[in-house]
Amino acid sequence: MRTKKLIILLMLTFCITACAGLKTTVSPKYTYNFPFDVSKRHSKVSQEFKIEEYRSYYFAIRLDFFSREDKDRVFELIGDETLPGVYIPVYIKIYKLNVENLPPKLIYESSILTGGYYAHDYDCNRDRTVDECYFRKITIINLKPGLYRVEANTIKNCSEFAGRPSYLYIQSHPKQKFLLNAVF
């Protein structure tokens, strides 16, 4: 009788633990927005950010717009799958920061000629100061939990984007859950 109760208790504990683990597979989107003026050559971003889940992350340019006319203008600049719009060349580095007083480790470095867009959002700012925005992919990188620093800068003037609110945007891949075989 005692063994039977112990087995039931262990099974119940296992079920509760397993169910709690299932809840974490549907995680919130991790996003960061850092102001990044893509209209000027040598515009630079250097920011630290924290990753809590081993996932794929988009590094992108976010461009905001505020009205239907503004949206049409931004769309001409951004382009789509058939017309890439105005290219924005970006040089990007990503460092893994170490908490043990070791120097940062460079994990990604590239010059990328960005064109087109990969996403469009109707609710870019939850405070409703921006109606909509487009996202232009720079790169997608798999990152393990930890502290990182991103450094990005524009390589040439893109005056077509002058006065346009733009950001370096980091977001977990929305269609992907945890990466498999995560080894820490």
Secondary structure as UniProt FT lines:
FT   HELIX           2..23
FT   TURN            24..25
FT   STRAND          31..35
FT   TURN            38..39
FT   TURN            41..42
FT   STRAND          44..51
FT   STRAND          55..65
FT   HELIX           68..78
FT   STRAND          88..97
FT   TURN            99..100
FT   STRAND          105..114
FT   STRAND          119..121
FT   TURN            126..127
FT   STRAND          132..143
FT   STRAND          146..154
FT   HELIX           159..161
FT   TURN            162..163
FT   STRAND          166..172
FT   TURN            174..175
FT   TURN            180..181
//
